[in-house]
Amino acid sequence: MNIINAHVHLLELTPPELRSISSLLSGIAVFSDFEALAPMLDPAEVIAQMDEAGIDQSVLYAVEAPIVYASNEYVHELCNRHPDRFIGFASLDPNSSDAPQVLESAVRNLGMRGLKLHPPMQDFFPNDPKVFPVYEKCVELDIPVVFHVGTTPFGYLCKLSQASPLLVDEVAVRFPRLRIMLTHLGTLWHNEAFMVVEKNPNVFIDTAAYLSEIRTILTPDLIDRIGADKIIFGTDYPMPYGGRMHRMKDFVDCLCEYDLPEETLAGFFHGNFTRLLHGDARLAEMCNPERLKADLRKFMGHRSVSGKREMA
């Protein structure tokens, strides 16, 4: 079965920079063990883990933010080096006036296939109108946008008020043609995240959470409710979980333990990401605001006529 890991980070840090950050932020789990973390940032180690897990491709996220920084150019270089294994998603500073131009350049000149945003690390609110030109550019370029939602391991460096999934709901409503993915099963804001996914045909969510959260939160009833076609496999490599170092195979095995039809698993592992990346005719029809408005007018007109008949 074809498998795509839709959530992978490779930080653009030299060993001295990583060691310095590790000593400053030793209370943060992902940086607490420099000796274990450093080898995991080697692209060869990512590919080795992919091979062990049977993963065909991984999505590498650029991140224009402190600590977890990875430039568009760095991700582009890795994708060029391993074009059959890596897919690049761009990043940008959403507070910058030239953000739409940066995005267009990343897509047209560097071959980026989507946009990753981390509101609490990048210090912005997803529903702030000043960011709307970025979303408009995503629609124009026909690329999806990924939003980090929920808690983060970065403590006082972030504001959780900027990470609410409900802020993304407004974006989904204002930009119905914008394909969106939320991360981490909502990261303890899962109920709010699932509400946003359930109500908006253009919003997906990934499984890049702790294994214990996946098993507890992603129940068969929940899958049925929000739609099996809305869930995308991701692991948040190289983040540790439950005191263990990251191993992609654990996440593949976790989902394979579910008693799900093979068609559903295939959707989780690659089909739903393909819909996020490219869209399809069904999704385009569901997210067509003009069709929705026309259907609503037709319904209201029919109701008005019916009401007059009943009164007569």
N, C-alpha and C positions, 0 to 999 in steps of 0.2 A: 504493500500500500504506500502510495506517495505521501510523504509527511513534510510539512513546512513548519518550522519554529518561527512564529511571527513576532517574537520579542527577545532580542539579543542585543547586548551592549558590549562594545570593545572600547575601553577608555583610551584616550590619546594622551597618555602620561608616560614620561620617562621613569625608570626605576627610582632615581633620586626624588622626583616629584611625588611618586606614589608612596615612597617611604616617609616623606615629610607629612603628607596628608594622613597616612596611617597613624603616625605618632600624634598628630593634632586631634584626630577624630577617632581615637581608639575605642571610645564608647559606642561607636556605630558598628554594627555587626559586620557589614561588608568590608570595612577597613581594619577590623580588629586583628587580623592575622595576615600580615604583609607577606610572609613566606609562602602561605597557601594561596593567596590571591594573585600574586604577581605572575606565576606561570599560566593562570587561567586567562590572562589578557593576550596571550600569544594566539594569533589566528590558527596556528597549527593545532593547538589544544582544542579550540572550538570545533574544528573539522574532525578531530579524533573523537570528540564526544558525539558529534553528529553521526559519525560512522557507527559508533557503538550502539546508538539509539535507533539506527535505521532512518535517520532524518536526511532528506534529500537537499533541502535548502533552508537557510536561516535569513531572517530579516534583520539587518544591522541598522541600529538607530544612531544617527548623528544627534548630538545634544549640545545646543548653544547655552550652556549653564555652568555655574561653578561646580567644581569637584568632579562631576560626571561628564566632563567635557569631551566631545569627539566632534571634530569639524566635518563639514560636508566633503571637503577634499580628502580627508583621511578615509572616510567610509567609501568614497568613490575609488580610491586607490585599492582598497581591499576587495571591492567588488570587481574591479578590473583584473586583479590578480587571480580571483577565483569566480569567474562569471557564472559558472554552473552551480555554485554552492551558495553565493550570497546575493541578497537583494537589498539595495540601499534606500533608506528613508532619510530625507533631509531634516535639518533643523534651522532655526533662525531666531533672532531676537524679536519677539512679537511687539515689543515697545518701540522698535525703531521704525521711522517713517519709510525707510526703503525696504522693509520686510517683504512686500510683494515682489519687488525686483530681485531680491536675493533668492526667493523661492523659484522664480521663473528661471533664473540662471542655473540653479541647482538641478532643475528638472531638464532643461533644454541642453545645458552644456556638460553636466556631470551624470546625467542619466538616472537621477533619483526618481523613485517610483511612488513616493508618498511623503507625508510630513508628520514628524513627531513633535508634540508640544508637552511641556511639563510645567503647568501653571504655577505651582508653589515654588519650584526651583527657579523659574524665570520671572517670578513676581508680577503676574498679571491675572486678571479675571477673564475666563473664557467668553463671557457674555458682554465684555466691554466693547462698545461700538468702535473704538479705535483699532480693534483687531479684525473687524469685519472685512476690510480690504484683503486680508490674508485668506480668509475663507472664500471670498469672491474669486481670488486667483486660483485657489484649489479647484473650484468648480470649473473655471475657464480651462485649466490644465487637465481636468478630468482625473485628479488624484485624490486619494483618501487622506484624512487627517486622524492621527492617533492622539488621544488625550490621556495623560496620567490623571487618575482620579483616586481619592481616598488618602489614607495616611501615608507617610513616608518615614524612612529611618533617619532622616536628617535633622530631627529635633528642632531646636530654636532657629535653624537656618530657614525654615519654611513656615508659611501660614496655612493652616488647614482650610480656612475660609475660601481659599482660592482653588481648592481641590474637590469641591462638591460636584457630584454628577449632575445635580439639578441645574447647575450653571450651563452644562453642556446641552441640557434639554432645550433651553432657549435657542442655542445655536442650531440644533437639529430642526427646530420649528421654523426659524428664520431662513435657513438654507436647506430646504428639503432635498435638493439635488446633491448635497455634500455628503459623501459617504464617510462615516465616523466609526472609530473603534475606541471603546473605553478599555482600561487595563485592569489587571489583577483581580478580576471578579468584584471590583469595587473597593478592595482593600479595607474591609470593615465598614464600608459604606455600601455594602452589597445590596441591601433592599432598595436604596435610592437608585443605585446603578441599574438594577434589574427593572425598575419601573421605567427608566428612560429607554432601555433596550426594548422592553415589551411594547411601548406605545409608539415608538418611532421606527418606521420601516427602514430608515437609512442608518440605524445605529446597531453596531455589533459590540461584542465584549470578548476579551481574551481570558485564558485560564492561567495566566502567569501569577499564581498565588502559591501559598504554602500548600504542600500536599495534604495536610490535615484540613485546610480550608476547602480544597477542591472536594475531598471526600464528604465533608460535612455540609457544605453549602450547595454544591452542584448536584442536587438530588434529581432523580428521574422526573418527579412532579414539576420541579422548577424548569427542567429542560423542556418539558411539554408546554409549560406555560409561556415562557419567553420565546420559544421556538428553537428547535435544534439547528436551524439554518442561521442562527445569530451567534453561535459560539465558535471561537477560533482558538486553536492550540497555540500556546506560547509558554515560555518558561522563565523569563526575566534573568537569563544567564548574564553575569556570573553570581547573582545574589545568592547568599547562603540561605538555608531555611531549616528551622527546627534544630539549630545547632550543627547542621551538616553542611559540608561543602556541596556546591551545585553539581548535579549530575543529570544531564538531559534525559537519560534513559529512565530515571525514576518517574519522570512526568509522563513519558509515553506509556510506561507500564501502568501507571495510575489510571489513565483513561481507558486502557485496554481491559482493565479489571471490571469495568462497567458492563452489565449485561445489555448491550445496545446492538441494534442491527448494524451490519457492516456499512450500510449506506450512511447511517448517522455518524459513525466513527470517521468515515471518509470525508464527510462534511467538516467535522471538527479539525481533522488533520490537514486538509488542503482545499476542499471545495468551497468552504465559506470564506476563506482568505482570498480565493480567486474572485469571488463575488465582490468582496471589499475592494480588491485591487482594480478590477476591471468593470464592475457592475454587470448587469445582464438585463435582458428585456423585461423580465418580471419586476425586478427591482426598480428599473427606470419608470415603469408604468405606475407602480405603487407610490413613487416619490415625485410624480408629475403634479405640481400644484394646480395647473390649469385644468387638468382632468378632474381633480378633487373638487375644485370650485364649480365646475360645470355639473358634476354629479350632485353637489349640494344644492345648486340652483334648481336642478330638475326635481330633486326630492322636495324642496320647499314649495315649488310650484304645484306639484302633485298634491301635497298636503293641503295647500290653500284651496285648490279646487275641491278636494274631498270634503274639507270643512264647510265650504259653501253649500255643497250638496246636502250634507247632513243638516245644516241649519234650515235649508229650504224644506 
